[in-house]
């Protein structure tokens, strides 16, 4: 079971904390987990789950920036 579940900009972020902390992110309207491979947000036990959540939110921000169409002048 995740220790934290948070919705951010439509994405669902779940933080799991077995021996460290790692985030699983699902896109809006889906239960499919996005595979980030080595970019998966993680934090040590000392850093804590909120640091992992902040890293996941930063990753969602970068995803949102990539998917936004370029604005014309």
Secondary structure, 3 states (H helix, E strand, C coil): CCCEEEEECCEEEEEECCCCEEEEEECCCCCCECCCHHHCCEECCCCCHHHHHHHHHHHHHHHHHHHCCCCCC
